[in-house]
Amino acid sequence: MNLLTAITETTAVAQDSLMVLTEPVAETMNVWSLAVKGGWIMVVLAILSIIGIYIFAERYATFRKAMKKNPYLLDRLHDNIKDNDIKSAINYCHNQNTPVSRVLEKGLKAYGLSTTYMRQAMDNSAGLEIANLEKGLPVLSTIAAVGPMIGFLGTVTGMVQAFWEMSNAGNNIDVSLLSGGIYEAMITTVGGLVVGIVAIFAYNYLVARVDRAQNDMEGEIIAFMEIAAELKEKN
């Protein structure tokens, strides 16, 4: 009797072990598999993200170059103007090749004219420099706004597809058919929100850099006008 009991227990343990081994392994979730299940909408979002990353990287490099300050720029211009060597001052600004130096170069070229005209020439130049720094920002803003909308579009089309498959299934409706279609559709929403959130942060960061560059440029213009007014008064 004891032997029969032992055999029965051993058989039961073996059956349990076999059931565990033969159970289907749950599919693990990773970014790539989810992106693939999102369909063609994810391809559009990927293209938008690549464009956004390129714009941000290119503008970031441009700002790093444009925001470099020369602490001796105004002192050098002051000395050149004091010595009536406007040509050397113009050449010095030209060699610096920064937004601020190009604006001051316009002012130096109009130095012999009225103060009002000189200020207007620098303001016009500053407007062009700011417009150049803002290149690509409208596209980045558009990506931030359109990304989530495209994601929602993918969700709606995915839900329509899921319910269409359910209607075709008739009485053989499988819960996994609906749940699988729903979570795959929601993937596009997640992707669109990620693209939109990253793009809006990048856009606001670059806009802040543009504002800072504009303020720095205005400060340099005011300082230059003070130097010009001082030296013109002495002469």
Buried (B, 14 or more C-beta within 10 A) or exposed (E): EEEEEEEEEEEEEEEEEEEEEEEEEEEEEEEEEBBEBBBEBBEBBBEBBEBBBEBBEEBEEBBEEBBEEBEEBBEBBBEBBEEEEBEBBBBBBEEBEBBBBBBBBBBBBBBEEEBEEBBBBBBEBBEEBBEEBBEBBEBBBBBBEBBBEBBBBBBEBBBEBBEEBBEEEEEEEEEEBBEBBBBBBBBBBBBBBBBBEBBBEBBEBBBEBBEEBBEBBBEBBEBBBEBBEEBEEEE
